[in-house]
Amino acid sequence: MNQLHTKSALAIRNLFVQGEISAVEIVSHYLERIHKYNPDLQAFLKIYDDQALKKAALLDEKRAQKKPLGQMAGLPIGIKDNTHIQGEITTCGSKFLEHYRAPFSATAVRLMLEEDAIIMGKLNLDEFSMGASSENSAYMTTKNPWNTECTPGGSSGGSAAAISARLIALATGSDTGGSIRQPASFCGISGFKPTYGRVSRYGLVAFGSSLDQIGPLGARVKDIALMMETIGRNCPKDPTSLKKSSEEILTSFSTDMKGKVIGVPHKLLEDLKGEVKTDFQDSLKRMESLGATLVDVDLDILRYSIAVYYILATAEASTNLARFDGIRHGIRTPQAASFEEVYKYSRDSGFGQEVKKRILLGTFVLSSGHRDEFYRKAQKIRYLIAEAFHNAFNKTDFIAMPTCPVTAFALGSFPDPFEMYLQDSLTIPASLAGLPAISVPSGIDSKNKPMSLQIIGPKLQDAAVLQAGYAFEQTAPLYKTLPKGFL
């Protein structure tokens, strides 16, 4: 029981189903860890002590009555706080929504609850998912368990930190330009961005609607696959949801990559430096040792991904956040004397600086005279990026590159927003193309900071990407290594 948190989510589920441990014992163990470590890490915005214990007791009763148990039975999970749970507050890390209570649950949340998962609480994030360091939350700054002076990444920093410190077994994140994969890399865990449309966005507060995707974070790839089997289903309430049924992913896992061809965009990655470069080269050798063949691919057009992303994503953010006006949603300033002032003052006091920057940029690129110059041109280049990936996959099974060009940086070390934006340079391309991509820990640098490999696959090859991630994980089983102080 003392080391329950070191076990995989699959193992915990099996222990509960087989009657070797009760759901109340599981929840009590994790609540103890949450209350011990969260005050320093600040990963949780809200902890559901009573609700979690009540759900656990109901599951114990269900098991005692020998009723069928769900696929995620007894698993303690956390939900990024831009995803609705009926009756609970959804803040999106913003003061604007500090009192907003969700009238319904997101499809992903509902599916996990139907499979008997236990929600432990809501996790911190950059405000409205806009950020790469979790410093933009209106409530708290999440710390990296490997080094509490460093960022856990963002925007799903709370999710990544909670998994890294083993405060929960699984967590949801959302990935618009790398917000699952980058924090997973910084925190030494795995994170998966599914094919766009594979997981329903119904109940996810929108940032960039053509980019947003809910996905899992976990200590091990098999745990991520378990969640994907549950949430990767068609949803009629989301018009972008793919008409695909749930896949059986776990049964296809093997420990080799024989016959697989891995594309490596060497020219694109020529600016890699230091230990990240050395670790990536070592990761390529490890994939070869598993039976994979490496080939060079031309993806030079991905150099334009940052510029394209920050045009398209901010334009969509400007449109999506227009609803937060102090009238229909969010706080309403008492100093307003007219409808115009309600709108003006409420948004000014409710939104943080990063959100304001992105709204202004998005409004500018959509304004008269600039739509053709910026927005439509960016859409054309986005198509060319997707086409470049398509051409690369004609001769490869996967693309491999580091998840991030750097390891976790110190909190407050990027006062220039443009330098911060560059941290997503290797994760944004897969988001623009709507491709499945996984970040898997690959090594630890000389400063005891995790590094990761990113594996990108063709559309709808989510199971294959997870399989490749699992095979690579066996060469660098860092899930066995917890951050110092969290054993």
FIFILUM-490919 format. One record per residue (C-alpha): residue number from 0; x, y, z; residue in one letter. Coordinates in nm, 4 decimals, padded with zeros to 6 digits. Layout:
SITE    n         X         Y         Z  res
SITE  NUM         X         Y         Z    A
...
***
This chain:
SITE    n         X         Y         Z  res
SITE    0   00.0000   00.0000   00.0000    M
SITE    1   00.2833   00.2405   00.0832    N
SITE    2   00.4195   00.2120  -00.2730    Q
SITE    3   00.0859   00.1968  -00.4568    L
SITE    4   00.1687   00.5145  -00.6477    H
SITE    5   00.4726   00.3499  -00.8080    T
SITE    6   00.2502   00.1030  -00.9897    K
SITE    7   00.1024   00.1592  -01.3343    S
SITE    8  -00.2595   00.2648  -01.3777    A
SITE    9  -00.3233  -00.0746  -01.5362    L
SITE   10  -00.1791  -00.2528  -01.2340    A
SITE   11  -00.3869  -00.0455  -00.9932    I
SITE   12  -00.7018  -00.1152  -01.1938    R
SITE   13  -00.6269  -00.4888  -01.1899    N
SITE   14  -00.5561  -00.4913  -00.8159    L
SITE   15  -00.8961  -00.3349  -00.7542    F
SITE   16  -01.0878  -00.5557  -00.9976    V
SITE   17  -00.9269  -00.8682  -00.8519    Q
SITE   18  -01.0261  -00.7668  -00.4992    G
SITE   19  -00.6723  -00.7199  -00.3666    E
SITE   20  -00.7320  -00.3588  -00.2680    I
SITE   21  -01.0408  -00.1442  -00.2157    S
SITE   22  -01.1225   00.1716  -00.4073    A
SITE   23  -01.1411   00.3597  -00.0762    V
SITE   24  -00.7834   00.2505   00.0030    E
SITE   25  -00.6679   00.3662  -00.3419    I
SITE   26  -00.8344   00.7057  -00.3104    V
SITE   27  -00.7168   00.7534   00.0484    S
SITE   28  -00.3576   00.6810  -00.0537    H
SITE   29  -00.3628   00.9340  -00.3348    Y
SITE   30  -00.5462   01.1981  -00.1316    L
SITE   31  -00.2739   01.1681   00.1311    E
SITE   32  -00.0104   01.2331  -00.1356    R
SITE   33  -00.2070   01.5221  -00.2843    I
SITE   34  -00.2433   01.6993   00.0489    H
SITE   35   00.1214   01.6360   00.1324    K
SITE   36   00.2762   01.7603  -00.1914    Y
SITE   37   00.0258   01.9905  -00.3611    N
SITE   38   00.0879   02.2928  -00.1348    P
SITE   39   00.4414   02.3120  -00.2803    D
SITE   40   00.3704   02.1933  -00.6360    L
SITE   41   00.0388   02.3785  -00.6777    Q
SITE   42  -00.0830   02.1335  -00.9389    A
SITE   43  -00.4455   02.1140  -00.8202    F
SITE   44  -00.6836   02.4079  -00.8312    L
SITE   45  -00.9572   02.2060  -00.6600    K
SITE   46  -00.9446   01.8743  -00.4726    I
SITE   47  -01.2611   01.6626  -00.4574    Y
SITE   48  -01.1982   01.4777  -00.1281    D
SITE   49  -01.5573   01.3950  -00.0376    D
SITE   50  -01.6764   01.3210  -00.3915    Q
SITE   51  -01.3810   01.0909  -00.4602    A
SITE   52  -01.4290   00.8926  -00.1391    L
SITE   53  -01.8048   00.8589  -00.2013    K
SITE   54  -01.7426   00.7324  -00.5545    K
SITE   55  -01.4826   00.4887  -00.4198    A
SITE   56  -01.7271   00.3517  -00.1631    A
SITE   57  -01.9889   00.3019  -00.4353    L
SITE   58  -01.7342   00.1128  -00.6465    L
SITE   59  -01.6437  -00.1111  -00.3522    D
SITE   60  -02.0127  -00.1885  -00.3088    E
SITE   61  -02.0483  -00.2533  -00.6814    K
SITE   62  -01.7579  -00.4977  -00.6726    R
SITE   63  -01.8982  -00.6699  -00.3633    A
SITE   64  -02.2247  -00.7236  -00.5497    Q
SITE   65  -02.0247  -00.8748  -00.8367    K
SITE   66  -02.1591  -00.6247  -01.0863    K
SITE   67  -01.9527  -00.5612  -01.4043    P
SITE   68  -01.6771  -00.3057  -01.3494    L
SITE   69  -01.5684  -00.0462  -01.6037    G
SITE   70  -01.2408  -00.0340  -01.7935    Q
SITE   71  -01.1009   00.2390  -01.5649    M
SITE   72  -01.2471   00.1020  -01.2434    A
SITE   73  -01.0891   00.2472  -00.9301    G
SITE   74  -00.8390   00.4716  -01.1098    L
SITE   75  -00.7783   00.8150  -00.9524    P
SITE   76  -00.7646   01.0742  -01.2318    I
SITE   77  -00.7310   01.4517  -01.2627    G
SITE   78  -00.9020   01.6818  -01.5118    I
SITE   79  -00.7425   01.9913  -01.6644    K
SITE   80  -00.9575   02.2850  -01.5595    D
SITE   81  -01.0704   02.3824  -01.9080    N
SITE   82  -01.2848   02.0671  -01.9281    T
SITE   83  -01.6333   02.0559  -01.7796    H
SITE   84  -01.7519   01.8348  -01.4942    I
SITE   85  -02.1235   01.8815  -01.4357    Q
SITE   86  -02.1919   02.0864  -01.1247    G
SITE   87  -01.8274   02.1792  -01.0685    E
SITE   88  -01.6441   02.5075  -01.1258    I
SITE   89  -01.4517   02.5409  -01.4553    T
SITE   90  -01.2120   02.8346  -01.4232    T
SITE   91  -00.9826   02.7814  -01.7242    C
SITE   92  -00.7195   02.9315  -01.4943    G
SITE   93  -00.8914   03.2708  -01.5333    S
SITE   94  -01.0482   03.5156  -01.2880    K
SITE   95  -01.3133   03.5659  -01.5535    F
SITE   96  -01.4647   03.2247  -01.4770    L
SITE   97  -01.3893   03.1855  -01.1065    E
SITE   98  -01.7606   03.1354  -01.0290    H
SITE   99  -01.8686   02.9528  -01.3466    Y
SITE  100  -02.0302   02.6193  -01.2646    R
SITE  101  -02.0519   02.3755  -01.5570    A
SITE  102  -02.4079   02.2701  -01.6488    P
SITE  103  -02.2885   01.9474  -01.8146    F
SITE  104  -01.9866   01.7160  -01.8337    S
SITE  105  -01.7483   01.6961  -02.1262    A
SITE  106  -01.7894   01.3814  -02.3332    T
SITE  107  -01.4397   01.2639  -02.2362    A
SITE  108  -01.5238   01.3076  -01.8676    V
SITE  109  -01.8588   01.1309  -01.9051    R
SITE  110  -01.6983   00.8345  -02.0820    L
SITE  111  -01.4394   00.7915  -01.8063    M
SITE  112  -01.7008   00.8166  -01.5330    L
SITE  113  -01.9092   00.5541  -01.7123    E
SITE  114  -01.6015   00.3301  -01.7006    E
SITE  115  -01.5779   00.3820  -01.3210    D
SITE  116  -01.2853   00.6241  -01.3063    A
SITE  117  -01.2637   00.8406  -00.9914    I
SITE  118  -01.2059   01.2138  -01.0389    I
SITE  119  -00.9763   01.3553  -00.7715    M
SITE  120  -00.9927   01.7209  -00.8743    G
SITE  121  -00.9247   01.9958  -01.1255    K
SITE  122  -00.5704   02.0748  -01.2400    L
SITE  123  -00.3980   02.4088  -01.2950    N
SITE  124  -00.3225   02.5519  -01.6394    L
SITE  125  -00.2160   02.8654  -01.8198    D
SITE  126  -00.5182   03.0935  -01.8509    E
SITE  127  -00.7459   02.9641  -02.1282    F
SITE  128  -00.4568   02.7296  -02.2203    S
SITE  129  -00.2488   03.0209  -02.3477    M
SITE  130   00.1077   02.9646  -02.2364    G
SITE  131   00.3983   02.7230  -02.2199    A
SITE  132   00.5010   02.7519  -01.8554    S
SITE  133   00.1872   02.7473  -01.6342    S
SITE  134   00.2886   03.0939  -01.5129    E
SITE  135  -00.0156   03.2546  -01.6751    N
SITE  136  -00.2719   03.1008  -01.4396    S
SITE  137  -00.4666   03.3616  -01.2438    A
SITE  138  -00.4529   03.1449  -00.9311    Y
SITE  139  -00.1138   02.9835  -00.8829    M
SITE  140   00.2124   02.8909  -01.0514    T
SITE  141   00.2678   02.5164  -01.0783    T
SITE  142   00.6193   02.3868  -01.0074    K
SITE  143   00.8136   02.1073  -01.1751    N
SITE  144   00.8606   01.8090  -00.9390    P
SITE  145   01.2096   01.7466  -01.0807    W
SITE  146   01.3163   02.0995  -00.9858    N
SITE  147   01.0661   02.3260  -00.8133    T
SITE  148   01.2478   02.6353  -00.9400    E
SITE  149   01.1617   02.5308  -01.2952    C
SITE  150   00.8432   02.5306  -01.4983    T
SITE  151   00.6487   02.2074  -01.5526    P
SITE  152   00.5655   02.3414  -01.8993    G
SITE  153   00.2255   02.4437  -02.0217    G
SITE  154  -00.0476   02.4851  -02.0694    S
SITE  155  -00.1229   02.1440  -01.9107    S
SITE  156   00.1382   02.2033  -01.6402    G
SITE  157  -00.0855   02.0998  -01.3524    G
SITE  158  -00.1660   01.7702  -01.5226    S
SITE  159   00.2000   01.6943  -01.5969    A
SITE  160   00.3253   01.7874  -01.2496    A
SITE  161   00.0539   01.5810  -01.0782    A
SITE  162   00.1417   01.2731  -01.2830    I
SITE  163   00.5156   01.3243  -01.2421    S
SITE  164   00.4826   01.3404  -00.8616    A
SITE  165   00.2350   01.0471  -00.8743    R
SITE  166  -00.0453   01.2430  -00.7116    L
SITE  167  -00.2859   01.0696  -00.9508    I
SITE  168  -00.2664   00.7743  -01.1881    A
SITE  169  -00.3854   00.9499  -01.5062    L
SITE  170  -00.4779   01.3002  -01.6165    A
SITE  171  -00.6368   01.4780  -01.9067    T
SITE  172  -00.4754   01.7658  -02.0870    G
SITE  173  -00.5579   01.9623  -02.3976    S
SITE  174  -00.3134   02.0179  -02.6810    D
SITE  175  -00.3464   02.3138  -02.9180    T
SITE  176   00.0185   02.3629  -03.0119    G
SITE  177   00.1971   02.1236  -02.7788    G
SITE  178   00.0250   02.1772  -02.4443    S
SITE  179   00.0234   01.8054  -02.3617    I
SITE  180   00.3556   01.6994  -02.5119    R
SITE  181   00.5772   01.9858  -02.3921    Q
SITE  182   00.4840   01.9623  -02.0209    P
SITE  183   00.5035   01.5831  -02.0435    A
SITE  184   00.8594   01.6225  -02.1708    S
SITE  185   00.9590   01.8708  -01.9004    F
SITE  186   00.8136   01.6496  -01.6251    C
SITE  187   00.9544   01.3151  -01.7406    G
SITE  188   00.6238   01.1470  -01.8252    I
SITE  189   00.4391   01.0511  -02.1440    S
SITE  190   00.1767   01.2655  -02.3143    G
SITE  191  -00.0308   01.1943  -02.6234    F
SITE  192  -00.2038   01.4258  -02.8696    K
SITE  193  -00.4547   01.2177  -03.0668    P
SITE  194  -00.5528   01.2689  -03.4287    T
SITE  195  -00.7699   01.5805  -03.4512    Y
SITE  196  -01.1275   01.4662  -03.3988    G
SITE  197  -01.0389   01.1306  -03.2384    R
SITE  198  -01.1469   01.2574  -02.8951    V
SITE  199  -01.4561   01.4726  -02.8645    S
SITE  200  -01.4075   01.8406  -02.7842    R
SITE  201  -01.7613   01.8675  -02.6465    Y
SITE  202  -01.7251   02.0233  -02.3024    G
SITE  203  -01.3737   02.1576  -02.3666    L
SITE  204  -01.3601   02.5382  -02.3442    V
SITE  205  -01.2309   02.6405  -02.6852    A
SITE  206  -00.9001   02.8172  -02.7490    F
SITE  207  -00.8255   02.7373  -03.1152    G
SITE  208  -01.1118   02.5250  -03.2440    S
SITE  209  -00.9299   02.3811  -03.5471    S
SITE  210  -00.6356   02.2792  -03.3273    L
SITE  211  -00.7650   02.1898  -02.9787    D
SITE  212  -00.7551   01.8232  -02.8824    Q
SITE  213  -00.8118   01.6516  -02.5475    I
SITE  214  -00.5571   01.3831  -02.4686    G
SITE  215  -00.4067   01.1774  -02.1843    P
SITE  216  -00.0949   01.2188  -01.9728    L
SITE  217   00.0461   00.9242  -01.7794    G
SITE  218   00.3614   00.7775  -01.6354    A
SITE  219   00.3550   00.4914  -01.8889    R
SITE  220   00.2422   00.4543  -02.2474    V
SITE  221   00.0140   00.1590  -02.1685    K
SITE  222  -00.1723   00.3771  -01.9187    D
SITE  223  -00.2241   00.6381  -02.1883    I
SITE  224  -00.3546   00.3673  -02.4211    A
SITE  225  -00.6028   00.2615  -02.1529    L
SITE  226  -00.7485   00.6113  -02.1409    M
SITE  227  -00.7537   00.6367  -02.5209    M
SITE  228  -00.9555   00.3150  -02.5451    E
SITE  229  -01.2117   00.4847  -02.3212    T
SITE  230  -01.2299   00.8403  -02.4617    I
SITE  231  -01.1425   00.7801  -02.8278    G
SITE  232  -01.5019   00.7444  -02.9466    R
SITE  233  -01.7381   00.9254  -03.1802    N
SITE  234  -01.9548   01.1963  -03.0230    C
SITE  235  -02.2627   01.3280  -03.2083    P
SITE  236  -02.2462   01.6494  -03.0039    K
SITE  237  -01.9113   01.7443  -03.1623    D
SITE  238  -01.9350   01.8061  -03.5405    P
SITE  239  -01.5584   01.7560  -03.5756    T
SITE  240  -01.5677   01.4165  -03.4012    S
SITE  241  -01.4546   01.1358  -03.6308    L
SITE  242  -01.7051   00.8613  -03.6990    K
SITE  243  -01.4783   00.5949  -03.5544    K
SITE  244  -01.5470   00.3447  -03.2809    S
SITE  245  -01.3134   00.2833  -02.9904    S
SITE  246  -00.9935   00.0941  -03.0773    E
SITE  247  -00.8473  -00.2011  -02.8892    E
SITE  248  -00.4969  -00.0666  -02.8505    I
SITE  249  -00.3389  -00.2546  -02.5607    L
SITE  250  -00.3669  -00.5977  -02.7230    T
SITE  251  -00.1436  -00.4930  -03.0131    S
SITE  252   00.1586  -00.3812  -02.8095    F
SITE  253   00.4981  -00.5425  -02.8681    S
SITE  254   00.8518  -00.4535  -02.7647    T
SITE  255   01.0115  -00.4079  -03.1058    D
SITE  256   00.9871  -00.1846  -03.4127    M
SITE  257   01.0862  -00.4428  -03.6737    K
SITE  258   01.0031  -00.3369  -04.0275    G
SITE  259   00.9165   00.0195  -03.9292    K
SITE  260   01.0676   00.3115  -04.1199    V
SITE  261   01.1369   00.6239  -03.9145    I
SITE  262   01.1703   00.9588  -04.0911    G
SITE  263   01.4177   01.2073  -03.9424    V
SITE  264   01.4128   01.5712  -04.0654    P
SITE  265   01.7874   01.6245  -04.0186    H
SITE  266   01.8019   01.9647  -04.1879    K
SITE  267   01.5140   02.0982  -03.9790    L
SITE  268   01.6899   01.9817  -03.6625    L
SITE  269   02.0384   02.1065  -03.7468    E
SITE  270   02.0132   02.3824  -03.4827    D
SITE  271   01.9712   02.1361  -03.1962    L
SITE  272   02.2327   02.1872  -02.9293    K
SITE  273   02.3968   02.0262  -02.6298    G
SITE  274   02.2495   01.7363  -02.4404    E
SITE  275   01.9139   01.7516  -02.6221    V
SITE  276   02.0976   01.6857  -02.9498    K
SITE  277   02.3073   01.4074  -02.7982    T
SITE  278   02.0022   01.2449  -02.6401    D
SITE  279   01.8103   01.2595  -02.9686    F
SITE  280   02.0961   01.0928  -03.1548    Q
SITE  281   02.1049   00.8238  -02.8874    D
SITE  282   01.7264   00.7793  -02.9165    S
SITE  283   01.7613   00.7187  -03.2904    L
SITE  284   02.0207   00.4486  -03.2244    K
SITE  285   01.7855   00.2851  -02.9749    R
SITE  286   01.5054   00.2742  -03.2330    M
SITE  287   01.7478   00.1128  -03.4766    E
SITE  288   01.8317  -00.1451  -03.2101    S
SITE  289   01.4592  -00.2267  -03.1971    L
SITE  290   01.4620  -00.3087  -03.5681    G
SITE  291   01.3569   00.0255  -03.7173    A
SITE  292   01.5142   00.1752  -04.0304    T
SITE  293   01.5995   00.5462  -04.0322    L
SITE  294   01.5631   00.7646  -04.3422    V
SITE  295   01.6039   01.1371  -04.3992    D
SITE  296   01.2882   01.3341  -04.4848    V
SITE  297   01.2390   01.6857  -04.6158    D
SITE  298   01.0235   01.8818  -04.3720    L
SITE  299   01.1974   02.2183  -04.4028    D
SITE  300   00.8632   02.3951  -04.4459    I
SITE  301   00.7967   02.3267  -04.0772    L
SITE  302   01.0228   02.6252  -04.0063    R
SITE  303   00.7190   02.8419  -04.0740    Y
SITE  304   00.5027   02.6587  -03.8212    S
SITE  305   00.5462   02.9079  -03.5362    I
SITE  306   00.4405   03.2038  -03.7520    A
SITE  307   00.1463   03.0141  -03.8999    V
SITE  308   00.0303   02.8905  -03.5608    Y
SITE  309   00.0350   03.2295  -03.3909    Y
SITE  310  -00.1734   03.3766  -03.6701    I
SITE  311  -00.4333   03.1010  -03.6858    L
SITE  312  -00.4541   03.0170  -03.3139    A
SITE  313  -00.4849   03.3787  -03.2033    T
SITE  314  -00.7465   03.4495  -03.4706    A
SITE  315  -00.9556   03.1590  -03.3435    E
SITE  316  -00.8942   03.2632  -02.9823    A
SITE  317  -01.0144   03.6152  -03.0571    S
SITE  318  -01.3381   03.4717  -03.1954    T
SITE  319  -01.3876   03.2076  -02.9248    N
SITE  320  -01.3249   03.4445  -02.6347    L
SITE  321  -01.5650   03.7085  -02.7642    A
SITE  322  -01.8403   03.5355  -02.5639    R
SITE  323  -01.6662   03.6286  -02.2383    F
SITE  324  -01.8069   03.9785  -02.2100    D
SITE  325  -01.9447   04.0098  -01.8574    G
SITE  326  -02.2988   03.9788  -01.9920    I
SITE  327  -02.3317   03.6225  -02.1200    R
SITE  328  -02.0377   03.4692  -01.9315    H
SITE  329  -01.7910   03.5574  -01.6617    G
SITE  330  -01.7462   03.8276  -01.4015    I
SITE  331  -01.9240   04.1616  -01.4383    R
SITE  332  -01.7482   04.4718  -01.3156    T
SITE  333  -01.9584   04.6865  -01.0768    P
SITE  334  -01.8059   05.0136  -01.2044    Q
SITE  335  -01.9736   04.9889  -01.5455    A
SITE  336  -02.2502   05.2397  -01.6192    A
SITE  337  -02.3406   05.1139  -01.9683    S
SITE  338  -02.3366   04.7967  -02.1787    F
SITE  339  -02.0224   04.9189  -02.3528    E
SITE  340  -01.8478   04.9694  -02.0205    E
SITE  341  -01.9612   04.6268  -01.8953    V
SITE  342  -01.7881   04.4734  -02.1952    Y
SITE  343  -01.4794   04.6940  -02.1728    K
SITE  344  -01.4142   04.6874  -01.7980    Y
SITE  345  -01.5126   04.3235  -01.7442    S
SITE  346  -01.2701   04.1986  -02.0082    R
SITE  347  -00.9973   04.4315  -01.8868    D
SITE  348  -01.0181   04.3122  -01.5277    S
SITE  349  -01.1070   03.9493  -01.6051    G
SITE  350  -00.8378   03.8549  -01.8575    F
SITE  351  -00.4663   03.8264  -01.7842    G
SITE  352  -00.1925   03.9871  -01.9915    Q
SITE  353  -00.1131   03.6840  -02.2100    E
SITE  354  -00.4777   03.6356  -02.3043    V
SITE  355  -00.5112   04.0064  -02.3880    K
SITE  356  -00.2032   03.9883  -02.6123    K
SITE  357  -00.3406   03.6960  -02.8069    R
SITE  358  -00.6865   03.8476  -02.8428    I
SITE  359  -00.5345   04.1688  -02.9760    L
SITE  360  -00.3111   03.9806  -03.2192    L
SITE  361  -00.5998   03.7635  -03.3383    G
SITE  362  -00.8298   04.0599  -03.3821    T
SITE  363  -00.5606   04.2379  -03.5838    F
SITE  364  -00.5019   03.9498  -03.8271    V
SITE  365  -00.8777   03.9199  -03.8847    L
SITE  366  -00.9330   04.2919  -03.9303    S
SITE  367  -01.0192   04.4569  -04.2591    S
SITE  368  -00.7147   04.4853  -04.4819    G
SITE  369  -00.5139   04.2214  -04.2953    H
SITE  370  -00.7227   03.9071  -04.3401    R
SITE  371  -00.5725   03.8292  -04.6817    D
SITE  372  -00.2234   03.9409  -04.5826    E
SITE  373  -00.2029   03.7195  -04.2750    F
SITE  374  -00.4920   03.4829  -04.2064    Y
SITE  375  -00.5575   03.3441  -04.5545    R
SITE  376  -00.1865   03.3173  -04.6300    K
SITE  377  -00.1323   03.1276  -04.3059    A
SITE  378  -00.4123   02.8866  -04.4019    Q
SITE  379  -00.2385   02.8161  -04.7332    K
SITE  380   00.0926   02.7438  -04.5607    I
SITE  381  -00.0871   02.5203  -04.3128    R
SITE  382  -00.2085   02.3150  -04.6086    Y
SITE  383   00.1485   02.2906  -04.7408    L
SITE  384   00.2695   02.1737  -04.3975    I
SITE  385   00.0063   01.8986  -04.3950    A
SITE  386   00.1045   01.8044  -04.7504    E
SITE  387   00.4738   01.7845  -04.6538    A
SITE  388   00.3860   01.5388  -04.3767    F
SITE  389   00.1694   01.3394  -04.6185    H
SITE  390   00.4589   01.3122  -04.8653    N
SITE  391   00.6960   01.2083  -04.5859    A
SITE  392   00.4573   00.9336  -04.4743    F
SITE  393   00.4537   00.7917  -04.8277    N
SITE  394   00.7966   00.6455  -04.7472    K
SITE  395   00.7925   00.6291  -04.3674    T
SITE  396   00.5748   00.4954  -04.0870    D
SITE  397   00.6613   00.7670  -03.8335    F
SITE  398   00.8515   01.0924  -03.7943    I
SITE  399   01.0883   01.1276  -03.4994    A
SITE  400   01.2191   01.4460  -03.3422    M
SITE  401   01.2776   01.5780  -02.9917    P
SITE  402   00.9650   01.6987  -02.8161    T
SITE  403   01.1342   02.0242  -02.7169    C
SITE  404   01.4594   02.1990  -02.8155    P
SITE  405   01.5348   02.2604  -02.4448    V
SITE  406   01.4733   02.1044  -02.1053    T
SITE  407   01.2605   02.2663  -01.8334    A
SITE  408   01.3630   02.6280  -01.7912    F
SITE  409   01.3565   02.8362  -01.4737    A
SITE  410   01.0316   03.0058  -01.3788    L
SITE  411   01.0386   03.3693  -01.4869    G
SITE  412   01.3286   03.3186  -01.7265    S
SITE  413   01.1417   03.4191  -02.0441    F
SITE  414   01.0128   03.7763  -02.0014    P
SITE  415   01.0104   03.8131  -02.3814    D
SITE  416   00.6924   03.6387  -02.5078    P
SITE  417   00.8483   03.5648  -02.8459    F
SITE  418   01.1256   03.3615  -02.6838    E
SITE  419   00.8596   03.1694  -02.4945    M
SITE  420   00.6670   03.0985  -02.8149    Y
SITE  421   00.9756   02.9396  -02.9720    L
SITE  422   00.9671   02.6639  -02.7107    Q
SITE  423   00.6792   02.5037  -02.9061    D
SITE  424   00.8649   02.4942  -03.2373    S
SITE  425   00.8797   02.1122  -03.2510    L
SITE  426   00.5299   02.0376  -03.1197    T
SITE  427   00.3265   02.2854  -03.3264    I
SITE  428   00.3731   02.1126  -03.6672    P
SITE  429   00.1766   01.7993  -03.5695    A
SITE  430  -00.1015   02.0198  -03.4318    S
SITE  431  -00.1284   02.2193  -03.7537    L
SITE  432  -00.1526   01.8960  -03.9534    A
SITE  433  -00.3944   01.7282  -03.7088    G
SITE  434  -00.1624   01.4309  -03.6603    L
SITE  435  -00.1268   01.1920  -03.3643    P
SITE  436   00.1943   01.2498  -03.1692    A
SITE  437   00.3381   01.1149  -02.8462    I
SITE  438   00.6127   01.2410  -02.6171    S
SITE  439   00.8032   00.9630  -02.4397    V
SITE  440   01.0855   01.0201  -02.1871    P
SITE  441   01.4230   00.9441  -02.3412    S
SITE  442   01.6837   01.0522  -02.0884    G
SITE  443   01.7910   01.2855  -01.8081    I
SITE  444   02.0485   01.5600  -01.8597    D
SITE  445   02.3429   01.6508  -01.6365    S
SITE  446   02.1203   01.8911  -01.4380    K
SITE  447   01.8730   01.6104  -01.3620    N
SITE  448   01.6111   01.7394  -01.6060    K
SITE  449   01.4121   01.4984  -01.8254    P
SITE  450   01.4367   01.4893  -02.2052    M
SITE  451   01.1920   01.3263  -02.4459    S
SITE  452   01.1459   01.1818  -02.7917    L
SITE  453   00.8433   01.2796  -03.0003    Q
SITE  454   00.6950   01.0245  -03.2415    I
SITE  455   00.4464   01.1539  -03.4995    I
SITE  456   00.2282   00.9302  -03.7159    G
SITE  457  -00.0180   00.9650  -04.0055    P
SITE  458  -00.3780   01.0610  -03.9368    K
SITE  459  -00.5833   00.7915  -03.7621    L
SITE  460  -00.2725   00.5878  -03.6820    Q
SITE  461  -00.3118   00.6628  -03.3124    D
SITE  462  -00.2770   00.2989  -03.2072    A
SITE  463   00.0392   00.2602  -03.4169    A
SITE  464   00.1935   00.5726  -03.2608    V
SITE  465   00.1164   00.4424  -02.9120    L
SITE  466   00.2674   00.1061  -03.0073    Q
SITE  467   00.5868   00.2776  -03.1272    A
SITE  468   00.5973   00.4849  -02.8098    G
SITE  469   00.5636   00.1731  -02.5966    Y
SITE  470   00.8429  -00.0045  -02.7812    A
SITE  471   01.0739   00.2948  -02.7393    F
SITE  472   00.9765   00.3279  -02.3727    E
SITE  473   01.1305  -00.0134  -02.3052    Q
SITE  474   01.4735   00.1253  -02.3980    T
SITE  475   01.4462   00.4110  -02.1483    A
SITE  476   01.2124   00.3052  -01.8650    P
SITE  477   01.2206   00.6373  -01.6813    L
SITE  478   00.8754   00.5713  -01.5357    Y
SITE  479   01.0666   00.3698  -01.2747    K
SITE  480   01.2472   00.6891  -01.1698    T
SITE  481   01.0405   00.9334  -00.9626    L
SITE  482   01.1587   01.2900  -00.8946    P
SITE  483   01.3665   01.3147  -00.5798    K
SITE  484   01.1482   01.3654  -00.2760    G
SITE  485   00.8355   01.2043  -00.4224    F
SITE  486   00.9079   00.8368  -00.3664    L
***
